[in-house]
């Protein structure tokens, strides 16, 4: 199958970029795959990109030319914000191409993209035909202009039926599918297909288990890192922190005043995997609606249990007493009780949960499962929409 995969890189590398590259590499083992990518820019060039966002004929023409030259059977979009824009979908659809799009976040229904703002969940856009509350609150980079333009772009293209021109959408979980269903998005539910993310099967590593927990991720408000550290500082629970981000200074202040918290910084993927492999459990304290955290999937692959907040997809990914435990990130006692409960589990129970994690990975999150799903999805997009 000839597959053209389209992606827009943000200014700073993120999870969507990793997933895009990972999927491209996996598909190339089985199909003819070409890519075309764009990059969000800073300064004056970035302003020009943003001005073209609603109707970027230049980006659309580049993609169309690439698709025709490659004779693509499927066009698979990942991120289109903001150097591509939605007009490319219309251009390709009108040229007769079959289109698939992965919805990594909720930007098509809310400028926030994450349904998170000002330290808490923000779901007003799910109940509004036009996300006026999001605009008033300036949920995108606290900019009224950016938020308004982004809201108008997606609202305009929804009214223009641009989103109906996508033949199949990939959402990362049943939670995401239900969220889009109850929103003003308006696309036929039969077009929404659930496909989890995946990680390559890890190399078998020798374990050197340590009695510590581990946090891996961005040090930012929506990840819940500060409430987690405030809850466990100067307790008996030792935790290693891996990552960097805008809350680094706050994290370091707590670390410097807490004997049980160790900050390791930003490590290579190999070193991250080693640290995770030797930890007792991963702690994932997010306070936003996650897409599908790769760190949790990698934990499952290594047989590392996950202790996480009981929000959104995390409730579905992690099953209490089977692959981990849940806690309320807004409740210090709940966090400590969960760490205490896990610590006091018998070695047999911990081994059982570890085996369950590996089974969960094998059943749902392998590269092979991912490719099987994409093969089926692409075939359906072609067959169901042939005239």
Buried (B, 14 or more C-beta within 10 A) or exposed (E): BEBBBBBBBBEEEEBBBBBBBBBBEBBBEEBBBBBBBBEBBEEEEBEEBBEBBBEBEEBBEBBBEBBEEBEBBBBBBBBBBBBBBBBBBBBBBEEEBBBBBBBBBBBBBBBBBBBBBEEEBBBBBBEBEBBEBBBEBBBBEEEEEBBBBBBBBBBBBBEEEBBBBBBBBBBBBEBBBEBBEEBBBEBEEEBBBBBBBBBEEBEEEEEEEEEBBBBBBBBBBBBBBBBBBEBBBEBEBBBBBBBBBEBBEBBBEBBEEBEBBBBBEEBEEEEBBBBBBBBBBBBBBBBBBBBBBBBBBBBBBBBBBBBBBBBBBBBEBBBEBBBBBBBBBEEBEBBBBBBEBBBEBEEEEBEBBBEBBBBBBBEBBBBEBBBEBBBEBBEBBBEEEEE
